[in-house]
Amino acid sequence: MTNNCLPSGCVLRRATEQDIWTIRRLVLSAYLDFTQLRWQQFWLIEQENKTIACGQLRNFTAAQELGSLVVVPQQRGQGIGGYLTLHLIKQATKPLYLECLGSKLATFYSHYGFEVVTWQELPPGLKFKFGISQVVKTVFRLPVVFMRYHQSYSVFK
């Protein structure tokens, strides 16, 4: 299920300060949390000098969060999101977590070694950060899923 190759003409690169507005547009277009966008934490995938995907690793005291992963709609289904997910996993230096909305995304991330965890299993820094999501999940019964990367899972075959 994993894809270790980018489609022809695509380039992976670190974001620069000039990319902040492109990152904001992508994240907002996917209705994701735009309050913690630090361009220094982002990686981008470009095709023909257009950004077609982005994702970041947010740093916390005892963990990192894979977040703000967006692929433009017309480029989905080509392995770009998987490639970026694998790259971000490789960059992680602490236990890696994420939150997503719905079982479809949870299934996607499970293919890359992420397992569903409860809010109670999150490290303290992420409990605080994901606290609003936990309230939304409980009160509005939205399908918010918390996940942790299982270190022994090998996606790099």
N, C-alpha and C positions, 0 to 999 in steps of 0.2 A: 504493500500500500504506500510505502514511502517513496518519494521521488527525490533523488539526489542531484538532479540536473535542472538547470534553468532552461526555459525555451530559448531558441535561437534569438540572438539580438538583445537579450536581457543582461543587465549588469547589476550586481549587488554592491552597494557602497554605504559607508557611514554617512549619516546626515551632517550637513554643515549648517551654520547659522542662517544662511540664505534659504534653507529649506523649511523654516518654521511655518510659513503661511501655506505651503503645499501640504505639510503634515496636518495642520489644523483643518484644512478643507477636507482632506481624506477622512480624518477621524470624525468630523462633524457629519459628513455624508453617510457614515455608517451608524450614526446616532450613538456613538461611544462617548465615554467620559473624556471631556476635553480640558479638565481642570489641572491635570498633572502632565502636561506635554513639555518635556525637556528635550530639545533637539539633540543634545549631547548623548542621549540614551537610545536614539533611533538608528535603525538601518533601513535603507530604501532599496527598492528594486526599480530600475528604469529600463525602458525600452524606447528606442529612438528619441532619447533625451526627454522623455515624459515619465514622471513617477507613476508607477502602476501598483505599487504596494509599499506598505510601511509597517514597522513593528518596533517595539521598544522593550528593554529590560529595565524595570524600575527597581531601585535599590532601597532596601529596608535593612534594619540592624541585623537580623538573623535570617533574612530570606531575600529573594528577588521575585518580581512579578513579571510574567510575560504579558504584555498588554498592548492595546492600541493596534492590534494586527488587522490591517485592512488591505484587501485586494480590490481594485476597481472592478465593478460588475462585469464588464466586457472581457476581462482577463481571467475570470474564475474558471475552475475546472481544468486548469492546465498545469497544476502542480506548483504554482507560484507560492501559495499560502503554505504548503507543506515544506517547500524549500526554505522559506523564511523561518518557519517554526523550527526546523532542524538547526538552522544557523544560530538562532537565538538560544536554543538548548545548549549548543556547543559553547556559546559565550558565557553562559551562567557560571558563577563562581560560588553560589550559595544555593541552598534548597530552593527549588523553583515552583511557583504557584501561579494560578490564573483564576479568573472568574469569567463565566460566559453565560449567555442567556439562551436557554433551550437545549434540548437533547441533541439536536442536529450538530451544534458546535461541540458539545461534549463528546459526541461520537467521533467527530473529526480529531479532536485533541487526544482522545484515547488511542488512536492509531499511532500516536507519537510518544506513547508512554505515560500519559497523564491519567491519574486515577481520581475518581470523585472522593472528596473528603467533606466532613461536616464543618460548619463554622467553628465549632468547639476545637477542632483539630488544627486550626490555623495558628501560626506563631503570633505573639502579641501585637507586633506592628501591623500585620495584615488584618488581624481581628478588628483593630481600630479602623483601618482603611476600608475594609469590606463591611463594616458595621451597618452602613446605610443600605447596602444590598441585602443584608440579612433581614433588616426591617421590612424592606420592600417585598422580599421573598415571603416573609411570614404574614404581613398584613394584607398584601394584594395578591398573594398566592401566584406570583410570577415565577417562572422556572429558572431561577438563578442557580447556577452550579459552580461550586468551588472545586478546584482540582489541584493536585500536586504531582509533579513529575517524579516518577519512580526511578531512582538512580540506577537500579540494576537492569532496567529495560534497555535493550540495545536496538536503537533505530539506525545505527551507523554501520550497517552490514555492507 
